[in-house]
Amino acid sequence: MKKWCKNVTIRDIEKLEGIEYDGYDFESSLTVWYDKVRTKKLIELIDGDIARFIRQRIFLDYIVCEALDRIKLDPLIGEMFEGEVLINLAEIESDFWENNREVSNIAKTILENIDIKKSESYEFLFEKDIIELREALLLFRSKVM
């Protein structure tokens, strides 16, 4: 896991990783979005940006720590749907967690304190959403245990 700091920008991460980015060759929603977030610090990214970085597997060594900090405060964060970041983290390949034991242990501790069940805290969720989130938690836990 790379040394990570909430005040580092995506552009800083590019430099740390030896990436020279001169803009995109073609315009797409992904390239336009990436250009917009390059100057933002990790802490300034919205939950949807964090989810998108994870889905695209971009700079996981940096983004995952920020995502874990956020789900620790609220496991249901996301932009497109409740729990989006948690579900995206659960879908990261097992080898990432195996190769990053320190972060895996942090994730394990956070996940031990998350319990998605029908309660007043989650009364706005449909039963199918609760089931999907529980399944994501089980998957995620199996990867970091």
C-alpha positions in Angstrom: 0.0 0.0 0.0 1.3 3.4 -0.9 1.8 6.1 1.7 -1.5 7.9 1.5 -2.7 11.3 2.6 -6.1 12.9 2.3 -4.5 16.1 1.0 -2.9 14.6 -2.1 -4.5 15.4 -5.4 -5.1 12.9 -8.2 -2.5 14.9 -10.2 0.0 14.3 -7.3 -0.8 10.6 -7.4 0.0 10.6 -11.1 3.4 12.1 -10.4 4.0 9.7 -7.5 3.2 6.8 -9.9 5.3 8.2 -12.7 2.3 8.8 -15.0 2.6 11.6 -17.5 -1.0 12.7 -18.4 -1.3 15.1 -21.3 -5.1 14.9 -21.7 -7.2 12.3 -23.4 -7.0 11.1 -27.0 -10.8 10.8 -27.4 -13.7 12.2 -25.4 -15.8 10.0 -23.4 -17.8 10.4 -20.1 -14.8 8.7 -18.3 -12.1 11.0 -19.8 -14.2 14.2 -19.2 -14.8 13.1 -15.6 -11.2 12.2 -15.0 -10.0 15.7 -16.3 -12.4 17.3 -13.8 -11.2 15.4 -10.7 -7.5 15.6 -11.4 -7.0 18.7 -9.3 -9.1 17.5 -6.4 -7.7 16.2 -3.2 -8.8 12.8 -2.1 -10.8 14.4 0.8 -12.6 16.6 -1.8 -13.8 13.8 -4.0 -17.5 13.1 -3.7 -18.7 9.6 -2.9 -19.6 9.0 -6.5 -16.0 9.8 -7.6 -14.6 7.4 -5.0 -17.0 4.7 -6.3 -16.0 5.4 -9.9 -12.3 5.2 -9.1 -12.9 1.8 -7.5 -15.1 0.5 -10.3 -12.4 1.6 -12.9 -9.6 0.2 -10.7 -7.8 3.5 -10.8 -5.2 4.3 -8.1 -6.7 1.7 -5.7 -3.6 2.0 -3.5 -4.7 5.5 -2.6 -8.5 5.5 -3.1 -9.3 2.4 -0.9 -8.1 4.1 2.3 -10.3 7.1 1.7 -13.2 4.8 0.9 -12.7 2.8 4.1 -12.6 6.0 6.1 -15.9 7.0 4.6 -17.7 3.6 5.0 -16.6 3.6 8.6 -18.6 6.7 9.2 -21.5 5.6 7.0 -21.6 2.2 5.3 -24.4 3.4 2.9 -22.5 6.1 1.1 -22.8 6.3 -2.6 -24.1 8.5 -5.3 -26.0 6.2 -7.6 -27.5 4.0 -4.8 -27.2 3.3 -1.1 -24.1 1.3 -0.2 -22.4 1.9 -3.6 -18.9 2.4 -2.2 -19.2 -0.6 0.1 -20.4 -2.8 -2.8 -17.6 -1.5 -5.1 -15.0 -2.3 -2.4 -16.4 -5.8 -2.0 -15.9 -6.4 -5.8 -12.2 -5.6 -5.7 -10.3 -8.7 -6.5 -9.0 -10.8 -3.6 -5.3 -10.4 -4.7 -5.5 -6.7 -3.9 -6.4 -7.5 -0.3 -3.9 -10.3 -0.1 -1.1 -8.0 -1.3 -2.1 -5.2 1.0 -2.4 -6.9 4.4 -2.3 -3.7 6.4 -5.2 -2.2 4.6 -7.0 -5.5 4.6 -6.7 -5.6 8.4 -8.1 -2.0 8.6 -11.0 -3.1 6.4 -11.6 -6.2 8.6 -11.8 -4.0 11.7 -14.3 -1.7 10.0 -16.4 -4.5 8.6 -16.7 -6.1 12.1 -18.6 -3.0 13.1 -21.0 -2.9 10.2 -24.3 -4.7 10.6 -26.9 -4.1 7.9 -30.3 -5.2 9.2 -33.9 -3.9 9.1 -33.9 -1.3 11.8 -34.8 2.3 12.3 -31.4 3.2 10.9 -32.1 1.5 7.7 -35.9 1.7 7.6 -35.8 3.5 4.2 -34.2 0.4 2.5 -36.1 -2.2 0.7 -35.6 -5.8 1.8 -33.9 -6.6 -1.5 -31.4 -3.7 -0.8 -30.7 -5.1 2.6 -30.1 -8.5 1.2 -27.7 -7.1 -1.5 -25.8 -5.2 1.1 -25.5 -8.2 3.4 -24.2 -10.3 0.5 -21.6 -7.6 -0.3 -20.5 -7.6 3.3 -20.1 -11.3 3.3 -18.1 -11.2 0.1 -16.0 -8.4 1.4 -15.4 -10.1 4.7 -14.3 -13.3 3.0 -11.7 -11.4 1.1 -10.1 -9.6 4.1 -10.3 -12.4 6.7 
